[in-house]
Amino acid sequence: MHEIKDRFRGFLPVVIDVETAGFNNKTDALLEIAASILRMDDDGELY
């Protein structure tokens, strides 16, 4: 059985997605932020 802690050196893998109004942090707003925790099945496949 695969352990997710062994695949990522003990860290919990989290995917962060951000939506912004542009590339300049002084003038363009952060519109949305989302976080998703990855899971792994018995075969070691991430979903």
C-alpha positions as CSV (number, residue, x, y, z in Angstrom):
1,M,0.0,0.0,0.0
2,H,1.3,3.4,-0.9
3,E,1.4,6.2,1.7
4,I,0.9,9.8,0.5
5,K,3.4,10.9,3.2
6,D,6.1,8.8,1.6
7,R,5.5,10.3,-1.8
8,F,5.9,13.9,-0.7
9,R,8.6,13.7,2.0
10,G,6.0,13.8,4.8
11,F,4.2,17.0,3.4
12,L,0.5,17.1,2.7
13,P,0.2,18.0,-1.0
14,V,-2.1,21.0,-1.6
15,V,-2.9,22.6,-4.9
16,I,-3.4,26.4,-4.8
17,D,-5.1,28.2,-7.6
18,V,-5.4,32.0,-7.8
19,E,-7.3,34.3,-10.1
20,T,-6.0,37.8,-10.5
21,A,-7.0,40.9,-12.5
22,G,-3.4,41.2,-13.9
23,F,0.3,40.8,-13.2
24,N,1.0,44.0,-11.2
25,N,0.4,43.4,-7.5
26,K,0.2,47.2,-6.9
27,T,-2.7,47.8,-9.2
28,D,-4.4,44.5,-10.0
29,A,-6.6,42.7,-7.5
30,L,-6.6,39.2,-6.3
31,L,-10.0,38.0,-7.3
32,E,-10.3,34.4,-6.1
33,I,-8.2,31.8,-4.3
34,A,-8.9,28.1,-4.0
35,A,-7.1,25.2,-2.3
36,S,-7.6,21.5,-3.0
37,I,-6.0,18.6,-1.0
38,L,-4.8,15.8,-3.1
39,R,-5.7,12.2,-2.3
40,M,-4.0,8.9,-3.3
41,D,-5.6,5.5,-3.9
42,D,-4.1,2.1,-3.1
43,D,-2.3,2.0,-6.5
44,G,-0.5,5.3,-5.8
45,E,-2.7,7.3,-8.3
46,L,-3.4,10.9,-7.3
47,Y,-6.8,12.4,-7.6
